[in-house]
Amino acid sequence: MAAHVGYGRAEEHPVEAVLSDVVNGYITLEAARTTYGVAIDYIGPEDALVRPPDAYRVDQARTVALRRARGCPTS
């Protein structure tokens, strides 16, 4: 269960909140993309046991494209 569950469409959740949920292990990178329309890349070593917050990057262009494809307004 995501930490930032609330009212409204999943695709309208703030990108920063979705990133926080990924970093904290509440949702997967795939769920961020498929459920929330946020494209996040892990840029650290794949075999790392600890994945620090700065090892994740939001791909803004892909996120805008994902959200537009779902009919969500983008800023």
N, C-alpha and C positions, 0 to 999 in steps of 0.2 A: 504494500500500500504506500502510495506516495505521501510525503510529508506535507505537501502543499495542496492537498485536495480541497476543493471548494466549489463554489457555484460557477456556472458558465461553462463554456466549451473548453475542452482540454487545450486546444490549439491557441487559446487566448491567454493561457497562463504566462506570466512574465518569463522571459528567457532566462534571467538570472536565477529564478526560483527553480526552474527545471535543471539548470546546471548544478545548483546546490544539491538537488535531490540525487543527481548522478554521482557527484563527488562524495556524498555521504552514504552512498550505497542503497538508497531507497528505491531507485529505478535503474534499469540498464541503459546503455547507450542506445540499444535498439528501441526500447520503450520511449525514450526521449524523442527519437525520430518518428516512430510510427504512431504513437499516441498523442504526443504534444507538438509534433512538427518542429522539433529543434534538432539541428544537426550538430552533434558534438563529436570531436575527434579526441582520442587518447593519443598523446604524442610521446609518452614515456616508453621505457622498455617493456615489452610484452611479458617478460618473466618476473617483473617486479612484484614483490609481495605487498608492498605498501605503495599506493599510488597517490602522491600528493596533489592537492587542488590545482597547482600550477601546471600539472601534466595534462590538463584538459583544455581544449579550445573550442569555442563556438564558431562554427562556420556560418558567418552572417548571411552570405549570399545563398547558400543552400537552405538555410532556415527561412529566409524570405520566400524562396521558391516553394518550399514545402507548404508554408502557410498560405501562400496565394493559391496554390493548387487546391486547397481545402476551403477556399472562399473566405479566408480570414483577412481582415484589414491589417496592413503592415504600416509601421511608422517609418 
